[in-house]
Amino acid sequence: MLTDCEFRGHEMDMCIYYELVIFICFLLCKWNVHTNQHVYIPAFYRFLGFCIWPMKYFYGIKYTIQGSENLKAKEPYVIVANHKSCLDILGMMEILPERCVAIVKKELLYTVVVGWPCWLCNFIFIDRKKKHAAMSTIEHLAHTIREQNLKIWVFPEGTRNPAHTLLPFKRGAFHLAVQAQVPIVPVVTVSDGFYSFKDRKLTPGHCIIRILPKIETKGLNIEDTGALAEDTRRLMQDTLYEISGKTGGEKDASQ
C-alpha cells in the first residue's frame, strides 16, 4: 500500500512524463507549420525518437530487444503489438523501423498527451464506431502501403491492457494485411511492473520486447482474417507467457 507521500511522488513522475511529451509536441507543432507532407514524415519520427530516447534513463527503464532482425525486411508489413500502458511509446521508439506509421483509434485525437503527437506524426486515425468509414480507410491504406512502401503499426487489442492475458483482437490490422497481401510481424512487450495501472505507480524496471518472425498472408482472402487474427493472438499469448514465466492458469497480479 502506498503512503500519501509515495503516491504524490509517483503522480509527480507521471506529470513530468506528460509534460515532457507535451513540450515535445510543442516543438513538433512549430515545425509542422512549415511542413506540408502526408502519411509518412521521417524527420518528425526521428526528432520524436531523439526527444523521447533520454526519458528511459530519466525513469530508469531498461529495454531488452529480442528478434530485431525480423523488422529488417524492406518490403511493407503490418506490425501487431500488445498495448501495456501509456509508456509504450518509449518501447515503440526503441524498435520503430524506417517508414513506419501507426493506426490509432480516433478517440485519441481529442486527448492532449497522446492525441497531439499522434496527429503531428500523421498517425492514421480510425473511427471504430463507423464501420463503413473504417473499412474504407483500410482499403485505401492497403493500396497506400504498397505504393509508398510503408510499415504499419497497430495495437489490435484496441486499448491499454496491463494484464498477462491478451484481450480479443480487433480484425482491422488483419484485414489490412490480407488486402495488401503483406506479412504480419507480431511484437510482444513484457514489463516487470515498473508502471502500476491501479496505483499509478512508476518505478525503475526492465522491459523485454520480442519481435517474432513474420506471418505471410499471400494467398489468403477476407474470409481468412478471423482465423489469422486468432492464430496470431494465440502465438503472441504463448510468447507473453513464456517471457513472463506465467501460465494460462495463473491470475495476473496486476488485475
ABEGO torsion letter per residue (X at the ends): XBBAAAAAAAAAAAAAAAAAAAAAAAAAAAAAAABBBBGBBAAAAAAAAAAAAAAAAAAGBBBBBBGAAAAABABBBBBBBBBABAAAAAAAAAABBBGBBBBBBAAAAABAAAAAAAAAAGBBBBBAABAAAAAAAAAAAAAAAAAAGBBBBBBAAGBBBABABBBBBBAAAAAAAAAAGBBBBBBBBBBAGABBAAAGBBBBBBBBBBBBBBBBABGBBAAAAAAAAAAAAAAAAAAAAAAAGBBAABBBAAX
